[in-house]
Amino acid sequence: MFGFPITPAFEQEVEGKVRLVQIFERNCFELHPENARPYDVLLGRLSDELLQWRGTPWQEEPKASTTQ
């Protein structure tokens, strides 16, 4: 489903904390040892990372209206 690993596991800063991560063909896995199993390995936020790389702050995009 996520493809083969394309990097070995390495440390990377994720949301202000250094995490052990490994990049696969279709997603990135992050180790969160503070979480109980099976929630200690989480998927990365690829869209957020891509937008940061492009310099597009998604937080400044217009928000959807909650009224109809």
PQR file of N, CA, C, O and H, with PARSE charges and radii, in Angstrom:
ATOM      1  N   MET A   1       0.814  -1.187   0.000 -0.4000 1.5000
ATOM      2  CA  MET A   1       0.000   0.000   0.000 -0.0000 2.0000
ATOM      3  C   MET A   1       0.865   1.261   0.000  0.5500 1.7000
ATOM      4  O   MET A   1       0.584   2.204  -0.740 -0.5500 1.4000
ATOM      5  N   PHE A   2       1.912   1.284   0.825 -0.4000 1.5000
ATOM      6  CA  PHE A   2       2.760   2.473   0.911 -0.0000 2.0000
ATOM      7  C   PHE A   2       4.022   2.352   0.074  0.5500 1.7000
ATOM      8  O   PHE A   2       4.819   3.289   0.019 -0.5500 1.4000
ATOM      9  H   PHE A   2       2.140   0.518   1.426  0.4000 1.0000
ATOM     10  N   GLY A   3       4.211   1.229  -0.568 -0.4000 1.5000
ATOM     11  CA  GLY A   3       5.378   1.026  -1.411 -0.0000 2.0000
ATOM     12  C   GLY A   3       6.575   0.549  -0.618  0.5500 1.7000
ATOM     13  O   GLY A   3       6.479   0.254   0.573 -0.5500 1.4000
ATOM     14  H   GLY A   3       3.564   0.468  -0.523  0.4000 1.0000
ATOM     15  N   PHE A   4       7.690   0.480  -1.293 -0.4000 1.5000
ATOM     16  CA  PHE A   4       8.930   0.030  -0.680 -0.0000 2.0000
ATOM     17  C   PHE A   4       9.634   1.199  -0.001  0.5500 1.7000
ATOM     18  O   PHE A   4       9.426   2.350  -0.384 -0.5500 1.4000
ATOM     19  H   PHE A   4       7.768   0.719  -2.260  0.4000 1.0000
ATOM     20  N   PRO A   5      10.469   0.918   1.010 -0.5600 1.5000
ATOM     21  CA  PRO A   5      11.241   2.008   1.612  0.2800 2.0000
ATOM     22  C   PRO A   5      12.262   2.546   0.619  0.5500 1.7000
ATOM     23  O   PRO A   5      12.909   1.783  -0.099 -0.5500 1.4000
ATOM     24  N   ILE A   6      12.398   3.868   0.586 -0.4000 1.5000
ATOM     25  CA  ILE A   6      13.378   4.465  -0.331 -0.0000 2.0000
ATOM     26  C   ILE A   6      14.520   5.128   0.429  0.5500 1.7000
ATOM     27  O   ILE A   6      15.480   5.594  -0.184 -0.5500 1.4000
ATOM     28  H   ILE A   6      11.872   4.488   1.169  0.4000 1.0000
ATOM     29  N   THR A   7      14.428   5.178   1.764 -0.4000 1.5000
ATOM     30  CA  THR A   7      15.540   5.662   2.588 -0.0000 2.0000
ATOM     31  C   THR A   7      15.668   4.745   3.799  0.5500 1.7000
ATOM     32  O   THR A   7      14.709   4.072   4.176 -0.5500 1.4000
ATOM     33  H   THR A   7      13.648   4.800   2.262  0.4000 1.0000
ATOM     34  N   PRO A   8      16.845   4.720   4.403 -0.5600 1.5000
ATOM     35  CA  PRO A   8      16.939   4.066   5.712  0.2800 2.0000
ATOM     36  C   PRO A   8      16.273   4.973   6.754  0.5500 1.7000
ATOM     37  O   PRO A   8      15.999   6.139   6.467 -0.5500 1.4000
ATOM     38  N   ALA A   9      16.014   4.462   7.936 -0.4000 1.5000
ATOM     39  CA  ALA A   9      15.470   5.291   9.013 -0.0000 2.0000
ATOM     40  C   ALA A   9      16.504   6.351   9.389  0.5500 1.7000
ATOM     41  O   ALA A   9      17.699   6.064   9.452 -0.5500 1.4000
ATOM     42  H   ALA A   9      16.236   3.515   8.169  0.4000 1.0000
ATOM     43  N   PHE A  10      16.041   7.576   9.639 -0.4000 1.5000
ATOM     44  CA  PHE A  10      16.926   8.669  10.022 -0.0000 2.0000
ATOM     45  C   PHE A  10      16.165   9.628  10.929  0.5500 1.7000
ATOM     46  O   PHE A  10      14.935   9.605  10.973 -0.5500 1.4000
ATOM     47  H   PHE A  10      15.070   7.810   9.587  0.4000 1.0000
ATOM     48  N   GLU A  11      16.904  10.474  11.655 -0.4000 1.5000
ATOM     49  CA  GLU A  11      16.277  11.440  12.541 -0.0000 2.0000
ATOM     50  C   GLU A  11      15.960  12.723  11.789  0.5500 1.7000
ATOM     51  O   GLU A  11      16.754  13.201  10.978 -0.5500 1.4000
ATOM     52  H   GLU A  11      17.903  10.492  11.619  0.4000 1.0000
ATOM     53  N   GLN A  12      14.766  13.280  12.080 -0.4000 1.5000
ATOM     54  CA  GLN A  12      14.320  14.509  11.432 -0.0000 2.0000
ATOM     55  C   GLN A  12      13.431  15.260  12.416  0.5500 1.7000
ATOM     56  O   GLN A  12      12.710  14.646  13.203 -0.5500 1.4000
ATOM     57  H   GLN A  12      14.122  12.893  12.739  0.4000 1.0000
ATOM     58  N   GLU A  13      13.483  16.577  12.369 -0.4000 1.5000
ATOM     59  CA  GLU A  13      12.599  17.363  13.227 -0.0000 2.0000
ATOM     60  C   GLU A  13      11.198  17.365  12.635  0.5500 1.7000
ATOM     61  O   GLU A  13      11.001  17.716  11.472 -0.5500 1.4000
ATOM     62  H   GLU A  13      14.069  17.076  11.730  0.4000 1.0000
ATOM     63  N   VAL A  14      10.235  16.972  13.447 -0.4000 1.5000
ATOM     64  CA  VAL A  14       8.833  16.916  13.040 -0.0000 2.0000
ATOM     65  C   VAL A  14       8.029  17.648  14.100  0.5500 1.7000
ATOM     66  O   VAL A  14       7.976  17.218  15.252 -0.5500 1.4000
ATOM     67  H   VAL A  14      10.396  16.687  14.392  0.4000 1.0000
ATOM     68  N   GLU A  15       7.403  18.751  13.715 -0.4000 1.5000
ATOM     69  CA  GLU A  15       6.578  19.540  14.621 -0.0000 2.0000
ATOM     70  C   GLU A  15       7.327  19.881  15.908  0.5500 1.7000
ATOM     71  O   GLU A  15       6.771  19.778  17.002 -0.5500 1.4000
ATOM     72  H   GLU A  15       7.446  19.100  12.779  0.4000 1.0000
ATOM     73  N   GLY A  16       8.579  20.284  15.774 -0.4000 1.5000
ATOM     74  CA  GLY A  16       9.364  20.745  16.900 -0.0000 2.0000
ATOM     75  C   GLY A  16      10.070  19.677  17.712  0.5500 1.7000
ATOM     76  O   GLY A  16      10.761  20.006  18.676 -0.5500 1.4000
ATOM     77  H   GLY A  16       9.031  20.367  14.886  0.4000 1.0000
ATOM     78  N   LYS A  17       9.921  18.410  17.358 -0.4000 1.5000
ATOM     79  CA  LYS A  17      10.583  17.324  18.068 -0.0000 2.0000
ATOM     80  C   LYS A  17      11.372  16.479  17.077  0.5500 1.7000
ATOM     81  O   LYS A  17      10.963  16.312  15.928 -0.5500 1.4000
ATOM     82  H   LYS A  17       9.359  18.143  16.575  0.4000 1.0000
ATOM     83  N   VAL A  18      12.505  15.950  17.527 -0.4000 1.5000
ATOM     84  CA  VAL A  18      13.303  15.079  16.666 -0.0000 2.0000
ATOM     85  C   VAL A  18      12.684  13.687  16.709  0.5500 1.7000
ATOM     86  O   VAL A  18      12.512  13.102  17.779 -0.5500 1.4000
ATOM     87  H   VAL A  18      12.837  16.086  18.460  0.4000 1.0000
ATOM     88  N   ARG A  19      12.352  13.168  15.537 -0.4000 1.5000
ATOM     89  CA  ARG A  19      11.697  11.868  15.409 -0.0000 2.0000
ATOM     90  C   ARG A  19      12.530  10.967  14.504  0.5500 1.7000
ATOM     91  O   ARG A  19      13.279  11.439  13.649 -0.5500 1.4000
ATOM     92  H   ARG A  19      12.491  13.642  14.668  0.4000 1.0000
ATOM     93  N   LEU A  20      12.382   9.667  14.710 -0.4000 1.5000
ATOM     94  CA  LEU A  20      12.945   8.690  13.788 -0.0000 2.0000
ATOM     95  C   LEU A  20      11.930   8.525  12.666  0.5500 1.7000
ATOM     96  O   LEU A  20      10.773   8.190  12.921 -0.5500 1.4000
ATOM     97  H   LEU A  20      11.774   9.284  15.405  0.4000 1.0000
ATOM     98  N   VAL A  21      12.351   8.756  11.428 -0.4000 1.5000
ATOM     99  CA  VAL A  21      11.441   8.672  10.280 -0.0000 2.0000
ATOM    100  C   VAL A  21      12.044   7.768   9.211  0.5500 1.7000
ATOM    101  O   VAL A  21      13.255   7.551   9.167 -0.5500 1.4000
ATOM    102  H   VAL A  21      13.291   9.028  11.220  0.4000 1.0000
ATOM    103  N   GLN A  22      11.184   7.254   8.364 -0.4000 1.5000
ATOM    104  CA  GLN A  22      11.622   6.500   7.196 -0.0000 2.0000
ATOM    105  C   GLN A  22      10.659   6.818   6.065  0.5500 1.7000
ATOM    106  O   GLN A  22       9.441   6.783   6.240 -0.5500 1.4000
ATOM    107  H   GLN A  22      10.201   7.430   8.400  0.4000 1.0000
ATOM    108  N   ILE A  23      11.222   7.128   4.899 -0.4000 1.5000
ATOM    109  CA  ILE A  23      10.414   7.506   3.743 -0.0000 2.0000
ATOM    110  C   ILE A  23      10.193   6.285   2.854  0.5500 1.7000
ATOM    111  O   ILE A  23      11.133   5.580   2.489 -0.5500 1.4000
ATOM    112  H   ILE A  23      12.212   7.156   4.757  0.4000 1.0000
ATOM    113  N   PHE A  24       8.934   6.059   2.519 -0.4000 1.5000
ATOM    114  CA  PHE A  24       8.549   4.997   1.601 -0.0000 2.0000
ATOM    115  C   PHE A  24       8.122   5.632   0.282  0.5500 1.7000
ATOM    116  O   PHE A  24       8.118   6.858   0.165 -0.5500 1.4000
ATOM    117  H   PHE A  24       8.170   6.632   2.815  0.4000 1.0000
ATOM    118  N   GLU A  25       7.769   4.837  -0.693 -0.4000 1.5000
ATOM    119  CA  GLU A  25       7.414   5.368  -2.011 -0.0000 2.0000
ATOM    120  C   GLU A  25       6.206   6.303  -1.959  0.5500 1.7000
ATOM    121  O   GLU A  25       6.148   7.268  -2.722 -0.5500 1.4000
ATOM    122  H   GLU A  25       7.772   3.841  -0.598  0.4000 1.0000
ATOM    123  N   ARG A  26       5.240   6.036  -1.074 -0.4000 1.5000
ATOM    124  CA  ARG A  26       4.021   6.822  -1.063 -0.0000 2.0000
ATOM    125  C   ARG A  26       3.708   7.524   0.248  0.5500 1.7000
ATOM    126  O   ARG A  26       2.667   8.172   0.354 -0.5500 1.4000
ATOM    127  H   ARG A  26       5.287   5.252  -0.454  0.4000 1.0000
ATOM    128  N   ASN A  27       4.572   7.417   1.247 -0.4000 1.5000
ATOM    129  CA  ASN A  27       4.352   8.136   2.499 -0.0000 2.0000
ATOM    130  C   ASN A  27       5.599   8.072   3.360  0.5500 1.7000
ATOM    131  O   ASN A  27       6.578   7.409   3.017 -0.5500 1.4000
ATOM    132  H   ASN A  27       5.418   6.890   1.161  0.4000 1.0000
ATOM    133  N   CYS A  28       5.547   8.761   4.468 -0.4000 1.5000
ATOM    134  CA  CYS A  28       6.644   8.819   5.422 -0.0000 2.0000
ATOM    135  C   CYS A  28       6.114   8.324   6.764  0.5500 1.7000
ATOM    136  O   CYS A  28       5.047   8.749   7.208 -0.5500 1.4000
ATOM    137  H   CYS A  28       4.751   9.300   4.747  0.4000 1.0000
ATOM    138  N   PHE A  29       6.855   7.427   7.409 -0.4000 1.5000
ATOM    139  CA  PHE A  29       6.465   6.905   8.713 -0.0000 2.0000
ATOM    140  C   PHE A  29       7.294   7.592   9.784  0.5500 1.7000
ATOM    141  O   PHE A  29       8.496   7.796   9.614 -0.5500 1.4000
ATOM    142  H   PHE A  29       7.721   7.081   7.048  0.4000 1.0000
ATOM    143  N   GLU A  30       6.641   7.953  10.902 -0.4000 1.5000
ATOM    144  CA  GLU A  30       7.300   8.633  12.007 -0.0000 2.0000
ATOM    145  C   GLU A  30       7.126   7.809  13.275  0.5500 1.7000
ATOM    146  O   GLU A  30       6.036   7.302  13.539 -0.5500 1.4000
ATOM    147  H   GLU A  30       5.664   7.787  11.041  0.4000 1.0000
ATOM    148  N   LEU A  31       8.194   7.670  14.064 -0.4000 1.5000
ATOM    149  CA  LEU A  31       8.123   6.969  15.334 -0.0000 2.0000
ATOM    150  C   LEU A  31       7.795   7.976  16.430  0.5500 1.7000
ATOM    151  O   LEU A  31       8.512   8.960  16.611 -0.5500 1.4000
ATOM    152  H   LEU A  31       9.080   8.082  13.849  0.4000 1.0000
ATOM    153  N   HIS A  32       6.705   7.725  17.163 -0.4000 1.5000
ATOM    154  CA  HIS A  32       6.266   8.543  18.292 -0.0000 2.0000
ATOM    155  C   HIS A  32       6.272   7.653  19.530  0.5500 1.7000
ATOM    156  O   HIS A  32       5.225   7.130  19.913 -0.5500 1.4000
ATOM    157  H   HIS A  32       6.122   6.926  17.016  0.4000 1.0000
ATOM    158  N   PRO A  33       7.445   7.468  20.173 -0.5600 1.5000
ATOM    159  CA  PRO A  33       7.538   6.516  21.275  0.2800 2.0000
ATOM    160  C   PRO A  33       6.698   6.875  22.491  0.5500 1.7000
ATOM    161  O   PRO A  33       6.469   6.021  23.348 -0.5500 1.4000
ATOM    162  N   GLU A  34       6.230   8.123  22.589 -0.4000 1.5000
ATOM    163  CA  GLU A  34       5.382   8.509  23.721 -0.0000 2.0000
ATOM    164  C   GLU A  34       3.968   7.942  23.600  0.5500 1.7000
ATOM    165  O   GLU A  34       3.227   7.924  24.583 -0.5500 1.4000
ATOM    166  H   GLU A  34       6.416   8.816  21.893  0.4000 1.0000
ATOM    167  N   ASN A  35       3.591   7.483  22.421 -0.4000 1.5000
ATOM    168  CA  ASN A  35       2.268   6.884  22.201 -0.0000 2.0000
ATOM    169  C   ASN A  35       2.322   5.386  22.450  0.5500 1.7000
ATOM    170  O   ASN A  35       3.342   4.741  22.207 -0.5500 1.4000
ATOM    171  H   ASN A  35       4.193   7.497  21.623  0.4000 1.0000
ATOM    172  N   ALA A  36       1.215   4.840  22.936 -0.4000 1.5000
ATOM    173  CA  ALA A  36       1.118   3.392  23.134 -0.0000 2.0000
ATOM    174  C   ALA A  36       0.958   2.710  21.782  0.5500 1.7000
ATOM    175  O   ALA A  36       0.441   3.301  20.835 -0.5500 1.4000
ATOM    176  H   ALA A  36       0.386   5.364  23.133  0.4000 1.0000
ATOM    177  N   ARG A  37       1.412   1.447  21.701 -0.4000 1.5000
ATOM    178  CA  ARG A  37       1.219   0.676  20.478 -0.0000 2.0000
ATOM    179  C   ARG A  37      -0.255   0.484  20.238  0.5500 1.7000
ATOM    180  O   ARG A  37      -0.969   0.336  21.230 -0.5500 1.4000
ATOM    181  H   ARG A  37       1.833   0.966  22.471  0.4000 1.0000
ATOM    182  N   PRO A  38      -0.777   0.470  19.079 -0.5600 1.5000
ATOM    183  CA  PRO A  38      -0.123   0.558  17.779  0.2800 2.0000
ATOM    184  C   PRO A  38      -0.005   1.988  17.260  0.5500 1.7000
ATOM    185  O   PRO A  38       0.250   2.194  16.073 -0.5500 1.4000
ATOM    186  N   TYR A  39      -0.185   2.974  18.129 -0.4000 1.5000
ATOM    187  CA  TYR A  39      -0.182   4.372  17.703 -0.0000 2.0000
ATOM    188  C   TYR A  39       1.194   5.029  17.824  0.5500 1.7000
ATOM    189  O   TYR A  39       1.306   6.253  17.761 -0.5500 1.4000
ATOM    190  H   TYR A  39      -0.392   2.807  19.093  0.4000 1.0000
ATOM    191  N   ASP A  40       2.238   4.216  17.997 -0.4000 1.5000
ATOM    192  CA  ASP A  40       3.584   4.773  18.122 -0.0000 2.0000
ATOM    193  C   ASP A  40       4.235   5.034  16.770  0.5500 1.7000
ATOM    194  O   ASP A  40       5.219   5.770  16.698 -0.5500 1.4000
ATOM    195  H   ASP A  40       2.146   3.222  18.048  0.4000 1.0000
ATOM    196  N   VAL A  41       3.713   4.452  15.705 -0.4000 1.5000
ATOM    197  CA  VAL A  41       4.193   4.725  14.345 -0.0000 2.0000
ATOM    198  C   VAL A  41       3.055   5.396  13.590  0.5500 1.7000
ATOM    199  O   VAL A  41       1.998   4.801  13.381 -0.5500 1.4000
ATOM    200  H   VAL A  41       2.914   3.854  15.763  0.4000 1.0000
ATOM    201  N   LEU A  42       3.285   6.643  13.182 -0.4000 1.5000
ATOM    202  CA  LEU A  42       2.249   7.422  12.508 -0.0000 2.0000
ATOM    203  C   LEU A  42       2.706   7.808  11.110  0.5500 1.7000
ATOM    204  O   LEU A  42       3.902   7.855  10.825 -0.5500 1.4000
ATOM    205  H   LEU A  42       4.144   7.125  13.352  0.4000 1.0000
ATOM    206  N   LEU A  43       1.750   8.078  10.252 -0.4000 1.5000
ATOM    207  CA  LEU A  43       2.049   8.542   8.902 -0.0000 2.0000
ATOM    208  C   LEU A  43       2.392  10.024   8.927  0.5500 1.7000
ATOM    209  O   LEU A  43       1.835  10.787   9.717 -0.5500 1.4000
ATOM    210  H   LEU A  43       0.778   8.039  10.484  0.4000 1.0000
ATOM    211  N   GLY A  44       3.305  10.419   8.065 -0.4000 1.5000
ATOM    212  CA  GLY A  44       3.665  11.826   7.951 -0.0000 2.0000
ATOM    213  C   GLY A  44       2.576  12.628   7.251  0.5500 1.7000
ATOM    214  O   GLY A  44       1.652  12.070   6.659 -0.5500 1.4000
ATOM    215  H   GLY A  44       3.757   9.799   7.424  0.4000 1.0000
ATOM    216  N   ARG A  45       2.704  13.950   7.333 -0.4000 1.5000
ATOM    217  CA  ARG A  45       1.741  14.845   6.683 -0.0000 2.0000
ATOM    218  C   ARG A  45       2.369  15.361   5.396  0.5500 1.7000
ATOM    219  O   ARG A  45       2.925  16.459   5.363 -0.5500 1.4000
ATOM    220  H   ARG A  45       3.455  14.404   7.814  0.4000 1.0000
ATOM    221  N   LEU A  46       2.277  14.558   4.327 -0.4000 1.5000
ATOM    222  CA  LEU A  46       2.969  14.880   3.083 -0.0000 2.0000
ATOM    223  C   LEU A  46       2.486  16.179   2.452  0.5500 1.7000
ATOM    224  O   LEU A  46       3.294  16.944   1.926 -0.5500 1.4000
ATOM    225  H   LEU A  46       1.825  13.666   4.353  0.4000 1.0000
ATOM    226  N   SER A  47       1.186  16.440   2.495 -0.4000 1.5000
ATOM    227  CA  SER A  47       0.671  17.679   1.890 -0.0000 2.0000
ATOM    228  C   SER A  47       1.219  18.900   2.607  0.5500 1.7000
ATOM    229  O   SER A  47       1.593  19.881   1.965 -0.5500 1.4000
ATOM    230  H   SER A  47       0.530  15.818   2.923  0.4000 1.0000
ATOM    231  N   ASP A  48       1.269  18.850   3.936 -0.4000 1.5000
ATOM    232  CA  ASP A  48       1.815  19.959   4.712 -0.0000 2.0000
ATOM    233  C   ASP A  48       3.284  20.174   4.377  0.5500 1.7000
ATOM    234  O   ASP A  48       3.721  21.309   4.190 -0.5500 1.4000
ATOM    235  H   ASP A  48       0.965  18.053   4.457  0.4000 1.0000
ATOM    236  N   GLU A  49       4.051  19.080   4.300 -0.4000 1.5000
ATOM    237  CA  GLU A  49       5.471  19.192   3.970 -0.0000 2.0000
ATOM    238  C   GLU A  49       5.685  19.764   2.570  0.5500 1.7000
ATOM    239  O   GLU A  49       6.584  20.579   2.364 -0.5500 1.4000
ATOM    240  H   GLU A  49       3.696  18.157   4.452  0.4000 1.0000
ATOM    241  N   LEU A  50       4.868  19.345   1.613 -0.4000 1.5000
ATOM    242  CA  LEU A  50       4.983  19.858   0.245 -0.0000 2.0000
ATOM    243  C   LEU A  50       4.685  21.351   0.197  0.5500 1.7000
ATOM    244  O   LEU A  50       5.403  22.108  -0.456 -0.5500 1.4000
ATOM    245  H   LEU A  50       4.137  18.682   1.780  0.4000 1.0000
ATOM    246  N   LEU A  51       3.626  21.780   0.886 -0.4000 1.5000
ATOM    247  CA  LEU A  51       3.284  23.200   0.895 -0.0000 2.0000
ATOM    248  C   LEU A  51       4.368  24.020   1.584  0.5500 1.7000
ATOM    249  O   LEU A  51       4.673  25.125   1.136 -0.5500 1.4000
ATOM    250  H   LEU A  51       3.042  21.165   1.416  0.4000 1.0000
ATOM    251  N   GLN A  52       4.958  23.506   2.664 -0.4000 1.5000
ATOM    252  CA  GLN A  52       6.064  24.219   3.307 -0.0000 2.0000
ATOM    253  C   GLN A  52       7.251  24.335   2.363  0.5500 1.7000
ATOM    254  O   GLN A  52       7.886  25.387   2.284 -0.5500 1.4000
ATOM    255  H   GLN A  52       4.710  22.608   3.027  0.4000 1.0000
ATOM    256  N   TRP A  53       7.551  23.262   1.650 -0.4000 1.5000
ATOM    257  CA  TRP A  53       8.660  23.260   0.701 -0.0000 2.0000
ATOM    258  C   TRP A  53       8.431  24.298  -0.396  0.5500 1.7000
ATOM    259  O   TRP A  53       9.369  24.964  -0.834 -0.5500 1.4000
ATOM    260  H   TRP A  53       7.035  22.407   1.714  0.4000 1.0000
ATOM    261  N   ARG A  54       7.172  24.432  -0.838 -0.4000 1.5000
ATOM    262  CA  ARG A  54       6.833  25.417  -1.878 -0.0000 2.0000
ATOM    263  C   ARG A  54       6.764  26.838  -1.345  0.5500 1.7000
ATOM    264  O   ARG A  54       6.747  27.790  -2.125 -0.5500 1.4000
ATOM    265  H   ARG A  54       6.410  23.892  -0.482  0.4000 1.0000
ATOM    266  N   GLY A  55       6.723  26.998  -0.012 -0.4000 1.5000
ATOM    267  CA  GLY A  55       6.578  28.324   0.578 -0.0000 2.0000
ATOM    268  C   GLY A  55       5.145  28.807   0.570  0.5500 1.7000
ATOM    269  O   GLY A  55       4.902  30.014   0.553 -0.5500 1.4000
ATOM    270  H   GLY A  55       6.736  26.225   0.623  0.4000 1.0000
ATOM    271  N   THR A  56       4.189  27.890   0.581 -0.4000 1.5000
ATOM    272  CA  THR A  56       2.767  28.227   0.577 -0.0000 2.0000
ATOM    273  C   THR A  56       2.189  27.937   1.962  0.5500 1.7000
ATOM    274  O   THR A  56       1.894  26.781   2.265 -0.5500 1.4000
ATOM    275  H   THR A  56       4.387  26.909   0.595  0.4000 1.0000
ATOM    276  N   PRO A  57       2.019  28.953   2.808 -0.5600 1.5000
ATOM    277  CA  PRO A  57       1.469  28.705   4.136  0.2800 2.0000
ATOM    278  C   PRO A  57      -0.031  28.410   4.071  0.5500 1.7000
ATOM    279  O   PRO A  57      -0.832  29.310   3.821 -0.5500 1.4000
ATOM    280  N   TRP A  58      -0.402  27.165   4.293 -0.4000 1.5000
ATOM    281  CA  TRP A  58      -1.806  26.779   4.191 -0.0000 2.0000
ATOM    282  C   TRP A  58      -2.642  27.440   5.282  0.5500 1.7000
ATOM    283  O   TRP A  58      -3.857  27.564   5.127 -0.5500 1.4000
ATOM    284  H   TRP A  58       0.250  26.434   4.496  0.4000 1.0000
ATOM    285  N   GLN A  59      -2.017  27.870   6.387 -0.4000 1.5000
ATOM    286  CA  GLN A  59      -2.764  28.497   7.466 -0.0000 2.0000
ATOM    287  C   GLN A  59      -3.374  29.830   7.044  0.5500 1.7000
ATOM    288  O   GLN A  59      -4.334  30.298   7.657 -0.5500 1.4000
ATOM    289  H   GLN A  59      -1.030  27.769   6.512  0.4000 1.0000
ATOM    290  N   GLU A  60      -2.819  30.441   5.997 -0.4000 1.5000
ATOM    291  CA  GLU A  60      -3.322  31.735   5.529 -0.0000 2.0000
ATOM    292  C   GLU A  60      -4.387  31.601   4.442  0.5500 1.7000
ATOM    293  O   GLU A  60      -4.925  32.608   3.981 -0.5500 1.4000
ATOM    294  H   GLU A  60      -2.040  30.061   5.499  0.4000 1.0000
ATOM    295  N   GLU A  61      -4.696  30.382   4.031 -0.4000 1.5000
ATOM    296  CA  GLU A  61      -5.729  30.172   3.014 -0.0000 2.0000
ATOM    297  C   GLU A  61      -7.107  30.474   3.613  0.5500 1.7000
ATOM    298  O   GLU A  61      -7.290  30.345   4.824 -0.5500 1.4000
ATOM    299  H   GLU A  61      -4.259  29.564   4.406  0.4000 1.0000
ATOM    300  N   PRO A  62      -8.086  30.876   2.777 -0.5600 1.5000
ATOM    301  CA  PRO A  62      -9.430  31.150   3.309  0.2800 2.0000
ATOM    302  C   PRO A  62     -10.038  29.908   3.937  0.5500 1.7000
ATOM    303  O   PRO A  62      -9.874  28.795   3.438 -0.5500 1.4000
ATOM    304  N   LYS A  63     -10.737  30.119   5.032 -0.4000 1.5000
ATOM    305  CA  LYS A  63     -11.372  29.016   5.743 -0.0000 2.0000
ATOM    306  C   LYS A  63     -12.767  28.780   5.165  0.5500 1.7000
ATOM    307  O   LYS A  63     -13.412  29.708   4.678 -0.5500 1.4000
ATOM    308  H   LYS A  63     -10.871  31.023   5.437  0.4000 1.0000
ATOM    309  N   ALA A  64     -13.219  27.536   5.225 -0.4000 1.5000
ATOM    310  CA  ALA A  64     -14.564  27.189   4.753 -0.0000 2.0000
ATOM    311  C   ALA A  64     -15.593  27.776   5.703  0.5500 1.7000
ATOM    312  O   ALA A  64     -15.372  27.843   6.912 -0.5500 1.4000
ATOM    313  H   ALA A  64     -12.695  26.782   5.621  0.4000 1.0000
ATOM    314  N   SER A  65     -16.695  28.191   5.157 -0.4000 1.5000
ATOM    315  CA  SER A  65     -17.777  28.750   5.972 -0.0000 2.0000
ATOM    316  C   SER A  65     -18.537  27.604   6.650  0.5500 1.7000
ATOM    317  O   SER A  65     -18.821  26.579   6.031 -0.5500 1.4000
ATOM    318  H   SER A  65     -16.874  28.136   4.175  0.4000 1.0000
ATOM    319  N   THR A  66     -18.859  27.796   7.925 -0.4000 1.5000
ATOM    320  CA  THR A  66     -19.632  26.778   8.637 -0.0000 2.0000
ATOM    321  C   THR A  66     -21.116  27.065   8.615  0.5500 1.7000
ATOM    322  O   THR A  66     -21.913  26.257   9.093 -0.5500 1.4000
ATOM    323  H   THR A  66     -18.628  28.629   8.428  0.4000 1.0000
ATOM    324  N   THR A  67     -21.504  28.221   8.059 -0.4000 1.5000
ATOM    325  CA  THR A  67     -22.929  28.551   7.951 -0.0000 2.0000
ATOM    326  C   THR A  67     -23.411  28.224   6.553  0.5500 1.7000
ATOM    327  O   THR A  67     -22.630  28.186   5.602 -0.5500 1.4000
ATOM    328  H   THR A  67     -20.857  28.877   7.671  0.4000 1.0000
ATOM    329  N   GLN A  68     -24.697  27.991   6.444 -0.4000 1.5000
ATOM    330  CA  GLN A  68     -25.257  27.676   5.120 -0.0000 2.0000
ATOM    331  C   GLN A  68     -26.221  28.714   4.663  0.5500 1.7000
ATOM    332  O   GLN A  68     -26.780  28.599   3.572 -0.5500 1.4000
ATOM    333  H   GLN A  68     -25.331  28.022   7.217  0.4000 1.0000
TER
END
